[in-house]
Amino acid sequence: MQTPDVYLPSRLKWVGCKGSSKIYRGYPCGLWTLFHALTVRAATTHKHYDMQEKLEVLPAMSGYIVQFFGCRECATNFGRMAATISASVKTPDDAVLWLWRSHNKANKRLKGDASEDPQHPKMQFPPKQLCPSCQEYSDLEWKEDQVLKFLKEYYHINNIRLDQLSRFNDKIPDSDTHQQPEDTNMSYNYRRGKREKFIGERLQSVKDSPVKIGFFGLGMNGMDMSMCVLLYGFCIGLVFLLYIIFCKRRKRKYQKHMV
């Protein structure tokens, strides 16, 4: 996809989620990593967001997975797990732990599946090598306070390394083809210039376009005014009808008394 303000290369160079083959890991791994980083960011940010804003992270993730994730079976399974979010997630820390539990459930379900990378087998995270204090007595008993502390450190924004990420104009080696995609030769400055030009043109078009304030400055168009007139006429007719009914009833009552 390429427009003046959006540019994505036709080929991706995975770093932390690189699989032993191009069919393994990659996008699903990157998506899980992104989601973990987002929940940790919401739980550790010092900005003055209210609690409701911080808790919107998980529902947003769930909506994206259910509606747009290519693996429909995966999306359905995630949707089933996401049904528990409103009942079990009350704080940003709960969100971090909920996603961690869900990821481990998915790993357990997919262990031995055809999608599993043989060089990166599915496991329960974090392993003892990374967090010795996260497990107690056995592999099935987690010390969630220690897990939460580990996740906040592991996925913290200060621990995300960007030095190995390639620019879009990096040469990406390809073992399957000898033809280098032309779009990877676009320089960062060129793309930045095109984006700024596009945004500038859009802003200028907004400034130049006349602002329609509608009738009497109320922001109402012709159809709005027509609906108001019809509603006004209907109300007058209804009041008049009620007046006639009231008058007839009063007249009958008066005639009965005369008799």
BELRA-V379025 format. One record per pair of residues at least 12 apart in sequence whose ideal C-beta (glycine too) atoms are under 7 Angstrom apart, sorted by sequence separation. I is the first residue (numbers start at 1). J is the second residue. D is the distance in whole Angstrom. If there is no record, write none. Layout:
I/J/D  I/J/D
This chain:
14/26/5  17/29/4  42/54/4  66/78/7  110/122/5  134/146/5  172/184/6  17/30/5  65/78/5  66/79/5  85/98/7  133/146/5  134/147/5  42/57/5  107/122/4  124/139/7  131/146/7  169/184/6  14/30/7  17/33/7  62/78/7  107/123/6  134/150/6  168/184/7  169/185/6  16/33/7  62/79/7  107/124/7  169/186/6  39/57/6  168/186/6  169/187/5  38/57/5  39/58/7  131/150/4  169/188/6  62/82/4  104/124/5  168/188/7  81/102/5  104/125/6  167/188/6  103/125/7  62/85/7  81/105/7  126/150/6  35/61/5  59/85/6  58/85/5  58/89/6  55/89/7  55/92/7  58/95/5  54/92/5  57/95/6  55/95/7  58/98/7  58/99/7  97/144/6  100/147/7  43/92/4  42/92/5  43/93/6  97/147/7  97/148/6  100/151/6  43/95/7  96/148/6  42/95/7  43/96/5  93/148/6  96/151/6  39/95/5  40/96/6  96/152/7  39/96/5  39/99/5  36/99/6  35/99/6  32/103/6  25/117/5  24/117/4  25/120/6  20/117/5  19/117/5  20/118/7  20/119/4  19/120/7  44/152/6  43/152/7  40/151/6  40/152/5  44/156/6  36/151/7  40/155/4  40/156/6  41/157/6  37/155/5  36/155/5  37/160/7  15/164/5  15/165/6  13/166/5  9/168/5  13/172/5  7/168/7  11/172/5  11/174/7  11/181/6  10/181/5  10/183/6  11/184/7  9/183/6  9/184/5  7/186/7  2/183/7  7/191/5  4/194/5  5/195/5  4/195/6  4/197/7  5/198/5  4/198/4  5/199/7
